Amino acid sequence: MIPTPVKVAVPAALLAPVAIPVLHGIAGIAVVGLGIFAAGTIVSKTVKAFTGNPAHKTSEEDSSLS
């Protein structure tokens, strides 16, 4: 029977060369996702700033609507 440390060490040694690129890939996906989130937030806030928010209308604008 094969000892337990060997059962753990052999697959770990075989996967070790793959682990670093996979870790870099996951980190890259996280960074790209954060960039997309930040860009979406900026675009959303810019659109809201240019279109205006109906909740901040003055009383003159409210009276003209009715």
C-alpha positions as CSV (number, residue, x, y, z in Angstrom):
1,M,0.0,0.0,0.0
2,I,1.2,3.5,-0.8
3,P,1.8,5.7,2.3
4,T,-0.5,8.7,2.8
5,P,2.2,11.5,2.4
6,V,3.0,10.1,-1.1
7,K,-0.7,10.1,-2.1
8,V,-0.8,13.8,-1.3
9,A,2.7,14.8,-2.5
10,V,2.5,13.2,-6.0
11,P,-0.6,15.0,-7.2
12,A,0.6,18.3,-5.6
13,A,3.9,18.0,-7.4
14,L,2.1,17.3,-10.7
15,L,-0.3,20.3,-10.2
16,A,2.3,22.8,-9.0
17,P,3.4,24.0,-12.4
18,V,-0.2,24.7,-13.3
19,A,-1.1,26.4,-10.0
20,I,0.7,29.7,-10.6
21,P,-0.8,30.4,-14.0
22,V,-4.2,29.5,-12.8
23,L,-3.8,31.9,-9.8
24,H,-2.6,34.7,-12.1
25,G,-5.6,34.0,-14.4
26,I,-8.1,34.2,-11.5
27,A,-6.4,37.4,-10.3
28,G,-6.6,38.9,-13.8
29,I,-10.3,38.1,-14.0
30,A,-10.8,39.8,-10.7
31,V,-8.9,42.9,-11.8
32,V,-10.8,43.1,-15.1
33,G,-14.1,42.6,-13.3
34,L,-13.3,45.4,-10.9
35,G,-12.4,47.7,-13.8
36,I,-15.7,46.9,-15.6
37,F,-17.6,47.6,-12.3
38,A,-15.8,50.9,-11.8
39,A,-16.4,52.0,-15.4
40,G,-20.1,51.1,-15.2
41,T,-20.4,53.1,-12.0
42,I,-18.8,56.1,-13.6
43,V,-21.0,55.9,-16.6
44,S,-24.1,55.5,-14.5
45,K,-23.3,58.5,-12.4
46,T,-22.4,60.6,-15.5
47,V,-25.7,59.7,-17.2
48,K,-27.7,60.6,-14.0
49,A,-25.8,63.9,-13.7
50,F,-26.6,64.9,-17.3
51,T,-30.2,63.6,-17.4
52,G,-31.1,65.0,-14.0
53,N,-32.9,63.4,-11.1
54,P,-36.7,64.1,-11.0
55,A,-36.7,64.0,-7.2
56,H,-34.7,67.3,-7.1
57,K,-37.1,69.5,-9.2
58,T,-38.0,72.9,-7.9
59,S,-41.5,73.8,-7.0
60,E,-41.9,75.9,-10.3
61,E,-41.1,72.8,-12.3
62,D,-43.6,70.8,-10.3
63,S,-46.4,73.3,-10.8
64,S,-45.8,73.4,-14.6
65,L,-46.4,69.7,-14.9
66,S,-49.9,69.7,-13.5
